């Protein structure tokens, strides 16, 4: 019935490809003599409407340095990202995405270049709260790929002199000096 109604309303549809604008143009000739033009973006090579966003793929590349597939799925769901098909993320879907894109899996803690906040605390033999304070005070450089993701800390940054001095002060139960970037330091 719907097809019959459309056939009585539409006389013809003319399509063309505008390679310069990378668009497909469709002109609908209605029976009453009016013409309607639609311009639709053309899919890029190797992409289709069910392709996972590149932002999500880049995010998975960053998160795999410190998180397992199950943790990555949880983070992606909390951030509201969906698969190319519009589904929520599961451990299996993250694994499939990694295999399709050639992204290596999560490595064991001993061979990783990057650590989470908890892993760094274990490595430094302090509590996670001490490491969190170092991050807040910018003593220990770290990054958080996106909100709700784990902190990513370079293993080599744990050996920085500022970090070691902070740890010595904490272990000796001495007050840790605060450094404010807005405060001027006067020479003595």
N, C-alpha and C positions, 0 to 999 in steps of 0.2 A: 504494500500500500504506500509506504514511504517513497519507494523508488518511482512509483507512478506519479505521485504528487511532484517530485523533483523533475521528472521528465516533462510534465506539463508547464512548469515554471521556467526551466532553464533551456535555452535554445542550443548553446554550445559553450564549451570551456576551452580557452586557448592558453597553453602554457609555454614558457620560455625560460632559458637560463641566462642570467646576467653574470658573466664570469668576473667582470671587474668588481662588482659589488658583492659577489659570492652569494647571490640570492636567486630564488626561483620565483618568477612572476606568473600569476594566474589571472586571466581576465575572464570573468563570467558574463556571457551575453544572455540577459533575461529576455523572456518572450515579449515583454512590453517595450523593448528597445533600449532599455537602460543597461549600462555596462558598469561592472564593479571590478576593481583591480586589487588583488591581494599580493603582497610581497612577503615571502617567507625565507628565513635564513637557510642556506644550504648546509648540510652536515659536512664537517671536515673529514678528510680522508682518515679512515680507521676509527671513526666515532659514529655513534648512533644514539638514539634517545635514551637507551638503557645503559649508557656508559657512566661509570662512577666519576664524579668530579675530580679534576686534577688536584684541587685543594685537599681533598680527602686522601688521595694517593700520597701527596707530599707529607701530609700529617702522619700517615702510617709509617712512611720512611723515617721520620724523626722519632716517633714513639717506639718503634721496634728496637731502638738502641737500649731502652731501659724497661720495656714492658712486654709481657707475654701477649699472645693473641687474645686471650680472654679479657685481659685488662684493657687492651686497645679497643675491643668491642664495647666494653663498658663506658669508656671515655667518649667514644664516637656517639653512642646512644645518649649520654648525658648532654652532649653538645647539640643534639638534634640532627646529626647527619644521617643520611639514609644511603642505601646501596643504589646502584643505577636503576634497579627495578623498583625502588621505592620501599624496600624492606628495611627492618631494623637490623643492626649488626649483631652477629653471633661469632663465636670463636672460629667456626668453620668458614664463614663468609670472609673473615679477615685473612685466614689461611689461604683461601682461594684467590683473593685479591693479591696477596703477596706472591703467590706462585705465578699468576698471570703476568704480573709486572716485574718479576725477577728480583723482588726485594728479599734479602736474606732474613732468616728467622732470628729470634731472640737468642742471644748467646748466654752461656753460663757466666756467673759473676767473675770467675777468675780470669777470663780472657777478654772481658769487656773493657773498652776505653772510657765508657760513660757509666756513671753510677746514679742510683736514685738517692734521695735523702737518707732513707733507712740504711741502704748499703754503705753510704759514706760514713754514717754513724758507726756501723759495725767495723768498718775499716780503721776508723780513728779511735775506736774503743771508747766512745762517749755516747750520751743519749741523743736521740733524734732532736730533742729540744735545743741542745747546744748547737747542733748543725743548723737548725732553723734560725737561731739567734745570729749565727755567722752569716747566713743568707740575708737576714733583715738588715744587718749592719754593713753589708756589702764587703765583708772580710773574705768570704769565700765566693768566687764567681760561679754563677749557675744560670741556667735559663729554664723557663717553663714554656714549652712549645705553644700551648694554648691554656686558657683557664681550665681548671679541674684536671689538668694533666699533672703527672709527676714532675718534680724538679729533676733536671738533667745536669749532672756535675761531672766535669772531666776528672779522671783518676789522677792525672798529673798535678791538678790544682790543689790536691790535698797536701802536697809538699811545699807549697808557697810559704815564704818566711812569715807573712802576716797570719796565715792560718796556724802555723806552728807556734808563733808567739801567743796567739789567742788561746790555744790549747794548753800551753804551759801555764798561763795565768789562771785558767779555769781549774786545772788540776792542782795548782798551789792555793786555790781558793782566794786569789787576789782579785781586787776589782779590775775589770777589763776596761781600758780607756775607750771612750767613745770618740769616733771621728765623724765630724759633721762637715760635709763638703762646702757648706755655706759659711763656715766659720773660718776666719783668718788665723793663721798661725804666726805668732810673733817670734822673731829670732831672739835668742837669749844672749 
